[in-house]
Amino acid sequence: MITRDDCRALDERDPLAELRGEFILAKEEIYLDGNSLGPVTRGTQRRVNQVIEHEWAEGLVRSWNAAQWMDAPLKLGDRLAPLIGAHAGEVLVADTLTFLLAKIIGGSLELRPERHVIITDAVNFHSDLYIVAGMARLVGREIVVKTIDRNTLDEHLDEDVALVMLTQVDFRTGEMLDMAGITRAVHEVGALMLWDFAHSTGAVPLDVTSADVDFAAGCGYKYLNGGPGAPAFMYVAPRWQGVLRNPLPGWLGHARPFDFESTYESAPGMRAYVTSSPSVIALGALDGALEVFERTTMAAIREKSLALTDLFIELVEESLPGVFELVTPREHDQRGSQVALRHSNGYGIIQALIERGVTGDFRAPDICRFGFAPLYLRYVDIYDAVQILVEVMSSSAYLDTKYERRLAVT
């Protein structure tokens, strides 16, 4: 049996241990929900204060020039690019994930005018499903959206497919897909590949360059810790820049925005995908949050992520044999940075844990979901969380009738 002393020894040898101090964390809470909303970093606190107290309060409108606010979506994109294996000039930070997916989907369908099928995953995140259906209705020709079992993708790939859109790490189960292999198979039939990195960026190593990815997008508020509703990012491979048209054009994506021309001419490079004025304070929050990633590597983060999730799985199965169904893959190359446990009383279990200082979340119909962010989690946190889970289950606290009414956000 693994002991708490064993976990404390792992913490003492942890090369990422010092980074925990960069996060503002409640001492009495074990936070296993960074895959939904990351905590505040001290870098974010500093950067937002700088934006508000100096750039905005003192600089006012002059800061569009002096603080280079207009270029912030591009500069922040360059800062984020290494986390997905991209290069400078290939990533833009702006809008939210759903809007960026809309831009890519709409533009992609124009690149394959002779094709009429979009493929996505039947258990994809629902915003992805909604927006792909919405964009399919707007392109001016009949588009069929196929929602498939991700394991049957090869059976559906043919010359009718224009675009495949998949989320690399499943939001419920934590299953991670083979990005390079799937992208290659999609390209073999002449289709385009769009990846959603919402549950990947900042948690697992990504390399859009070596995988030959066409397009990708991801959010900034999960493992990147950019704050609630943080700006999202989009990647466009260099070969498609200047070719992929922004179907939601705005004045800041114009080649000469301050000439106020009545007809639209796209700016070069990633600036073409800017639509409206950037949310400067929100960009500042994400900018500050990225500082901590520059003190380590994604390889080191991944190594600890796998160790933490392995530890959690082992402790749960040792302490609560047969109580939960593990729905997250055991195989490292198929696992993101979360563990999902299935139980018919999952909602009550999560609420009972939260009341006892362990924060995870629930995903309908029966998933207890726990995210593991290696930058601030300790091995002893995992040990203690499982001990509290054992107490919740052994006492049947999760059956309390107060959990029969679900909160609006689960």
C-alpha positions as MATLAB code, in Angstrom:
seq = 'MITRDDCRALDERDPLAELRGEFILAKEEIYLDGNSLGPVTRGTQRRVNQVIEHEWAEGLVRSWNAAQWMDAPLKLGDRLAPLIGAHAGEVLVADTLTFLLAKIIGGSLELRPERHVIITDAVNFHSDLYIVAGMARLVGREIVVKTIDRNTLDEHLDEDVALVMLTQVDFRTGEMLDMAGITRAVHEVGALMLWDFAHSTGAVPLDVTSADVDFAAGCGYKYLNGGPGAPAFMYVAPRWQGVLRNPLPGWLGHARPFDFESTYESAPGMRAYVTSSPSVIALGALDGALEVFERTTMAAIREKSLALTDLFIELVEESLPGVFELVTPREHDQRGSQVALRHSNGYGIIQALIERGVTGDFRAPDICRFGFAPLYLRYVDIYDAVQILVEVMSSSAYLDTKYERRLAVT';
ca = [
       0.000    0.000    0.000;
       1.167    3.519   -0.819;
       1.519    5.686    2.284;
       1.357    9.425    2.828;
       5.067    9.347    3.671;
       5.723    7.821    0.250;
       3.853   10.739   -1.344;
       5.696   13.281    0.781;
       8.989   11.792   -0.417;
       7.834   12.190   -4.031;
       7.047   15.853   -3.340;
      10.525   16.395   -1.910;
      12.061   15.133   -5.161;
       9.594   16.900   -7.450;
      11.403   19.284   -9.861;
       8.167   21.270  -10.313;
       7.518   21.722   -6.584;
       8.702   25.326   -6.435;
       6.166   26.383   -9.075;
       3.289   25.780   -6.673;
       4.218   29.065   -5.003;
       3.255   30.913   -8.206;
      -0.414   30.082   -7.609;
      -2.875   31.611   -5.177;
      -4.402   28.554   -3.503;
      -6.593   28.080   -0.453;
      -4.657   26.091    2.156;
      -7.672   24.029    3.134;
      -8.644   23.062   -0.428;
      -7.389   20.308   -2.724;
      -8.217   21.655   -6.158;
      -8.771   18.914   -8.748;
     -10.771   21.038  -11.169;
      -8.071   22.881  -13.086;
      -9.350   21.143  -16.205;
     -12.454   23.323  -15.847;
     -11.054   26.567  -14.426;
      -7.435   27.094  -13.429;
      -6.532   29.076  -10.302;
      -5.106   32.593  -10.256;
      -1.363   32.890  -10.713;
       0.774   35.589   -9.167;
       1.915   36.436  -12.688;
      -1.692   37.129  -13.648;
      -2.175   39.283  -10.576;
       0.904   41.349  -11.431;
       0.080   41.707  -15.112;
      -3.572   42.667  -14.612;
      -2.560   45.241  -12.012;
      -0.083   46.677  -14.501;
      -2.749   46.904  -17.210;
      -5.304   48.556  -14.919;
      -3.125   50.819  -12.779;
      -0.641   51.998  -15.404;
      -1.599   51.217  -18.987;
      -5.298   52.057  -18.566;
      -5.417   54.424  -15.568;
      -2.418   56.502  -16.635;
      -2.134   55.849  -20.342;
      -5.831   55.835  -21.227;
      -6.414   55.824  -24.984;
      -2.712   56.502  -25.597;
      -1.957   52.910  -24.542;
      -3.341   51.565  -27.803;
      -0.034   52.828  -29.150;
       2.263   53.153  -26.118;
       1.400   49.757  -24.601;
       0.822   48.188  -28.042;
      -2.634   46.957  -27.158;
      -3.485   46.553  -30.826;
      -0.741   43.956  -31.253;
      -1.556   42.031  -28.054;
      -3.489   39.194  -29.795;
      -0.475   38.491  -32.013;
       2.202   38.893  -29.333;
       0.320   36.677  -26.923;
      -0.158   34.165  -29.715;
       3.596   34.031  -30.207;
       4.060   33.480  -26.473;
       1.561   30.627  -26.423;
       2.775   29.017  -29.660;
       5.527   26.830  -28.099;
       2.939   25.068  -25.924;
       1.346   23.576  -29.052;
       4.510   23.104  -31.095;
       3.855   26.111  -33.323;
       6.105   29.013  -34.308;
       5.901   32.780  -34.183;
       3.277   34.182  -36.531;
       1.099   31.041  -36.449;
      -1.143   31.608  -33.403;
      -3.675   34.309  -32.560;
      -5.292   34.921  -29.152;
      -8.761   36.488  -29.388;
     -12.488   35.949  -28.874;
     -13.661   32.682  -27.288;
     -13.148   29.126  -28.450;
     -16.560   28.758  -30.072;
     -16.119   31.922  -32.154;
     -12.674   30.843  -33.308;
     -13.980   27.415  -34.273;
     -16.702   29.163  -36.278;
     -14.095   31.158  -38.183;
     -12.068   28.057  -38.999;
     -15.079   25.918  -39.938;
     -16.561   28.579  -42.215;
     -13.243   29.272  -43.902;
     -12.433   25.572  -44.303;
     -15.665   24.807  -46.119;
     -14.797   27.483  -48.681;
     -11.469   25.713  -49.286;
     -13.250   22.479  -50.248;
     -16.227   23.767  -52.302;
     -16.711   20.457  -54.103;
     -17.137   18.516  -50.844;
     -20.197   18.423  -48.613;
     -19.426   16.432  -45.438;
     -18.080   17.482  -42.039;
     -17.149   14.735  -39.586;
     -17.099   15.225  -35.839;
     -17.280   13.064  -32.726;
     -20.735   12.149  -31.409;
     -19.517   12.714  -27.835;
     -17.670   15.919  -28.671;
     -18.187   18.922  -26.409;
     -21.608   20.311  -27.128;
     -20.529   23.820  -28.122;
     -18.437   22.186  -30.841;
     -21.462   20.247  -32.055;
     -23.699   23.313  -31.974;
     -21.305   25.602  -33.821;
     -20.414   23.103  -36.540;
     -24.121   22.563  -37.224;
     -24.691   26.309  -37.233;
     -21.864   27.037  -39.645;
     -22.978   24.212  -41.927;
     -26.325   25.990  -42.318;
     -24.689   29.272  -43.308;
     -22.312   28.345  -46.116;
     -24.823   28.561  -48.968;
     -24.748   24.923  -50.013;
     -25.947   21.674  -48.501;
     -23.526   20.391  -45.893;
     -23.956   17.106  -44.031;
     -22.561   16.950  -40.493;
     -21.746   13.360  -39.522;
     -21.410   12.747  -35.803;
     -19.616    9.435  -35.489;
     -18.007    7.105  -32.988;
     -14.427    8.332  -32.989;
     -13.180    4.752  -33.235;
     -14.870    4.342  -36.624;
     -13.348    7.399  -38.329;
     -11.580    5.377  -41.035;
     -14.917    3.960  -42.169;
     -16.231    7.467  -42.933;
     -13.235    9.049  -44.655;
     -13.753    9.489  -48.392;
     -13.646   12.113  -51.156;
     -16.876   13.730  -49.908;
     -15.336   14.842  -46.617;
     -14.330   18.502  -46.471;
     -13.385   18.816  -42.799;
     -12.844   16.628  -39.744;
     -13.181   18.334  -36.353;
     -12.213   16.419  -33.210;
     -11.322   17.296  -29.624;
      -7.959   15.742  -28.844;
      -8.724   14.994  -25.171;
     -12.314   14.013  -24.440;
     -13.898   16.345  -21.899;
     -15.718   13.568  -20.047;
     -13.388   10.572  -20.110;
      -9.955   12.133  -20.595;
      -9.255    9.838  -23.550;
      -6.517   11.299  -25.783;
      -6.509   10.754  -29.529;
      -3.541   10.110  -31.826;
      -3.213   13.566  -33.359;
      -0.539   12.735  -35.914;
      -2.087    9.460  -37.057;
      -5.597   10.855  -37.452;
      -4.365   13.992  -39.239;
      -2.425   11.827  -41.671;
      -5.481    9.660  -42.416;
      -7.635   12.761  -42.991;
      -5.087   14.247  -45.379;
      -4.901   11.009  -47.348;
      -8.475   11.555  -48.558;
      -7.876   15.250  -49.269;
      -9.832   16.580  -46.296;
      -8.812   19.250  -43.790;
      -8.188   18.643  -40.073;
      -9.309   20.887  -37.213;
      -8.299   20.017  -33.642;
      -9.895   21.363  -30.472;
      -7.189   21.572  -27.777;
      -9.445   22.736  -24.922;
      -8.371   19.886  -22.627;
      -4.879   19.497  -24.055;
      -3.011   22.803  -24.017;
      -0.863   23.193  -20.927;
      -1.553   19.593  -19.883;
      -0.010   17.391  -22.585;
       2.798   18.004  -25.089;
       1.505   19.055  -28.501;
       3.306   19.431  -31.815;
       1.085   20.788  -34.575;
       4.116   21.218  -36.820;
       5.308   17.623  -36.856;
       1.710   16.350  -36.985;
       1.081   18.565  -40.059;
      -2.107   19.970  -38.516;
      -4.115   22.372  -40.673;
      -6.018   24.224  -37.958;
      -6.408   24.136  -34.191;
      -8.078   26.132  -31.445;
      -8.202   26.006  -27.675;
      -9.367   27.940  -24.640;
      -7.283   29.868  -22.118;
      -9.080   29.240  -18.835;
      -8.420   25.563  -18.098;
      -4.838   24.335  -17.739;
      -3.514   27.701  -18.961;
      -5.075   29.443  -15.925;
      -6.095   32.557  -17.862;
      -9.261   33.230  -15.847;
     -13.003   32.649  -16.313;
     -13.986   33.365  -19.899;
     -10.341   33.897  -20.861;
      -9.552   34.566  -24.537;
      -9.054   31.545  -26.737;
      -6.416   30.876  -29.379;
      -6.369   29.632  -32.935;
      -3.602   28.097  -35.037;
      -3.472   28.295  -38.817;
      -0.692   26.428  -40.599;
       1.486   28.777  -42.679;
       0.303   27.183  -45.917;
      -3.254   28.323  -45.198;
      -2.532   31.868  -44.046;
      -3.724   34.272  -46.710;
      -5.816   31.419  -48.129;
      -8.227   30.651  -45.294;
     -10.755   33.505  -45.356;
     -12.173   34.880  -42.128;
     -15.966   34.486  -42.509;
     -16.511   36.902  -39.590;
     -14.431   39.886  -40.725;
     -14.091   42.984  -38.609;
     -12.282   46.271  -38.787;
      -9.201   45.118  -36.859;
      -8.625   42.338  -39.362;
      -8.530   44.900  -42.155;
      -5.228   45.663  -43.845;
      -5.654   49.374  -42.950;
      -8.174   49.601  -40.092;
      -7.729   53.313  -39.463;
      -8.344   54.242  -43.079;
     -11.982   53.288  -42.353;
     -12.573   51.927  -45.841;
     -16.076   50.756  -46.738;
     -14.823   47.595  -48.459;
     -12.885   44.864  -46.686;
      -9.300   43.946  -47.503;
      -7.778   41.291  -45.279;
      -4.629   42.010  -43.285;
      -1.701   39.653  -43.849;
      -0.908   36.658  -41.648;
      -2.781   35.841  -38.461;
      -4.017   39.418  -38.077;
      -6.595   38.555  -40.736;
      -8.490   36.486  -38.144;
      -8.909   39.352  -35.684;
     -12.488   40.599  -35.780;
     -13.099   43.205  -33.108;
     -11.224   45.122  -30.432;
      -9.337   42.782  -28.083;
     -10.290   42.508  -24.424;
      -7.090   44.023  -23.094;
      -7.552   43.159  -19.421;
      -8.433   39.554  -20.268;
      -5.410   39.290  -22.550;
      -3.275   40.639  -19.706;
      -4.563   37.946  -17.356;
      -3.632   35.170  -19.782;
      -0.301   36.838  -20.545;
       0.597   36.766  -16.858;
      -0.551   33.170  -16.470;
       1.804   31.971  -19.203;
       4.858   33.123  -17.240;
       4.943   29.966  -15.137;
       5.087   27.722  -18.216;
       8.308   29.420  -19.265;
      10.010   28.092  -16.126;
       9.599   24.452  -17.118;
       8.915   22.218  -20.129;
       5.859   20.370  -21.349;
       7.874   17.144  -21.087;
       8.371   17.729  -17.357;
       4.699   18.644  -16.937;
       3.633   15.493  -18.775;
       5.891   13.255  -16.693;
       4.357   14.529  -13.470;
       0.836   14.457  -14.921;
       1.123   10.760  -15.654;
       2.606   10.105  -12.220;
      -0.248   11.956  -10.496;
      -2.992   10.244  -12.479;
      -1.339    6.834  -12.015;
      -1.182    7.486   -8.273;
      -4.834    8.521   -8.083;
      -6.015    5.474  -10.023;
      -3.919    3.107   -7.915;
      -5.059    4.613   -4.615;
      -8.741    4.558   -5.594;
      -8.582    0.960   -6.742;
      -6.675   -0.123   -3.623;
      -8.945    1.736   -1.202;
     -12.312    1.359   -2.939;
     -12.136   -1.840   -4.993;
     -15.106   -2.312   -7.294;
     -16.833    0.909   -6.190;
     -16.136    2.947   -9.339;
     -15.748    2.161  -13.015;
     -12.593    3.738  -14.398;
     -13.510    5.283  -17.760;
     -10.184    7.023  -18.379;
      -7.712    4.901  -20.360;
      -4.931    3.302  -18.365;
      -2.557    3.540  -21.331;
      -0.367    6.623  -21.059;
      -0.500    7.443  -24.750;
      -4.310    7.496  -24.596;
      -4.729    9.531  -21.409;
      -4.908   13.288  -20.962;
      -4.415   14.879  -17.549;
      -7.653   13.886  -15.875;
      -9.280   10.808  -14.375;
     -12.982   10.059  -14.766;
     -14.779    7.646  -12.463;
     -18.282    6.402  -13.204;
     -20.835    6.013  -10.404;
     -24.628    6.226  -10.441;
     -24.492    8.735   -7.557;
     -21.733   10.786   -9.122;
     -23.311   14.178   -8.506;
     -23.758   13.579   -4.793;
     -20.225   12.219   -4.489;
     -18.717   15.339   -6.034;
     -20.820   17.660   -3.884;
     -19.882   15.763   -0.726;
     -16.212   16.001   -1.682;
     -16.486   19.740   -2.310;
     -17.999   20.237    1.131;
     -14.967   18.449    2.575;
     -12.416   20.539    0.688;
     -11.782   18.407   -2.404;
     -12.975   20.114   -5.585;
     -13.707   18.015   -8.650;
     -16.702   18.235  -10.934;
     -19.570   16.173  -12.319;
     -20.462   15.515  -15.935;
     -23.829   14.004  -16.726;
     -24.995   11.377  -16.574;
     -22.654    9.677  -14.112;
     -19.051   10.927  -14.359;
     -16.958   12.122  -11.405;
     -14.215   14.110  -13.101;
     -10.865   15.017  -11.549;
      -8.262   17.205  -13.256;
      -4.564   17.031  -12.450;
      -2.542   20.202  -13.000;
       1.106   19.348  -12.288;
       2.224   22.953  -11.821;
       0.563   23.256   -8.429;
      -0.665   19.843   -7.289;
       1.367   17.771   -4.847;
       1.468   14.022   -4.447;
       0.210   14.375   -0.867;
      -2.792   16.254   -2.249;
      -3.699   13.169   -4.244;
      -3.266   10.901   -1.248;
      -5.375   13.130    0.982;
      -8.082   13.514   -1.669;
      -8.490    9.762   -1.945;
      -8.699    9.391    1.840;
     -11.527   11.942    1.851;
     -13.197   10.089   -1.016;
     -13.009    6.893    1.070;
     -14.706    8.697    3.967;
     -17.462   10.004    1.681;
     -18.157    6.538    0.327;
     -17.911    4.621    3.598;
     -20.223    7.063    5.387;
     -22.685    7.239    2.468;
     -22.530   11.017    2.792;
     -23.221   11.302   -0.929;
     -26.782   10.023   -0.364;
     -27.796   13.112    1.589;
     -31.145   14.338    0.240;
     -29.779   17.870   -0.216;
     -27.912   16.594   -3.282;
     -31.147   15.626   -5.022;
     -31.451   19.151   -6.430;
     -28.553   19.957   -8.722;
     -26.852   23.327   -8.863;
     -26.940   25.231  -12.156;
     -23.216   24.577  -12.686;
     -22.110   21.027  -11.953;
];
